[in-house]
Amino acid sequence: MSKKVIVAGHICLDITPVFPEGRKQNVADILQPGKLIEMGEADIHTGGAVANTGLAMRILGADATLMGKVGTDALGDMVCSILQKYDAQDGVIRSAQESTSYSVVLAIPGIDRIFLHHPGANHTFCAADIPQTALEEAALIHFGYPPLMHTMYADDGAELVKLFKNAKAAGCATSLDLAAVDPQSEAGTADWNLILKNVMPYVDFFVPSAEELCYMLDPGRLEQWQQRANGQDLTEVIDIEQDIVPLAETCMSYGAKVLVIKCGAAGMYYRTTDDSAMFGQIGARLELDPAQWCGMSGFERSYVPERVLSGTGAGDTSIAAFLTAMLEGGPLEDCMHLAAATGASCVAAYDALSGLRLLDELREKIRAGWKKC
């Protein structure tokens, strides 16, 4: 694949303790004060959009450069050592003044993941950390997790807007992914509706999760989901027409050109602009056929996974497959199939990368009749 892509933004070390098998209905069934829980060994891998999406794209065949920031501490050494196995460490900045970000991922069987997160060096990552010369050479930049990066959400997202403007000025197509927000944190009090409204005119591919997007655009609706879920996974109670379509309409009105909303185990909702002039604003280096992309919408149901061990990285790797297939020049339909297939493959492993399958292998499995959920 000749088209270059930059995957930038949040990077961390994920520490995932392995819980005993057996599906649980509620967190309280297993996490109780004073209770001793016998665990399996911890699974330790890189995490965040840079590592999850970037490494997945490299594995799937994309010419991806990873750009993030870590400390010079022991955790930073671990991150760089893991990236080095994929020859992907060169774009990572190491700062002696910052600590390395980490997440403790509680992946309880049957329950959506819980993250204990330290943002670390991600908080100071800025637009200037991405060289303009690199943007001028790339067909696409995918940026992930600004809610976990202070510089990106401060001042109503001014730095995030600057980054995306720089990319568009360089003729580079853009992609944006979000992350869950702690309502009690500084990021939780930011005006995300305004931030998204400010940056969306410069975003070509917007790929948030339903819960993240709902928190930012319609927190009242999210409260309704939480009441309906009653402690279970929110994605199990979402109604596409009533809950997802209104969020999509807001995103499109803000200027999104291609929208993919990840809806957990159920699948992904997609929608593209029917304005050919707006679609034409996507970077010309992608060479997309408007006839195969414009004016489309629908819901791509997930494929049945062979097993479910953890959802860690499933959303990120789904988007990695979507973007990689898109860079190959594939139609929207094929990109969505491969995104769903990759998500189903990812959950069969505890980390984000071990379950990945090459795109041609996934296409063959789909042609052979891989069942949908």
Secondary structure, DSSP 8 states (H G I E B T S, - for coil): ---EEEEEE--EEEEEE---SS--SSGGGT--TT-------EEEEEEHHHHHHHHHHHHTT-EEEEE-EEESSHHHHHHHHHHHTTT--TT-EEETTS---EEEEE--TTS--EEEEE-GGGGG--GGGS-HHHHHH-SEEEEE-GGG-HHHHGGGGHHHHHHHHHHHHTT-EEEEE-----TTSTGGGS-HHHHHHHHGGG-SEE--BHHHHHHHH-HHHHHHHHHHHTTS-GGGS--IIIIIHHHHHHHHHHT-SEEEEE-GGGEEEEEE---HHHHTTS-GGG---GGGTTT-EEEEE-B--S--S--TTHHHHHHHHHHHHHHTT--HHHHHHHHHHHHHHHTTSSSSSTT---HHHHHHHHHTT--B-
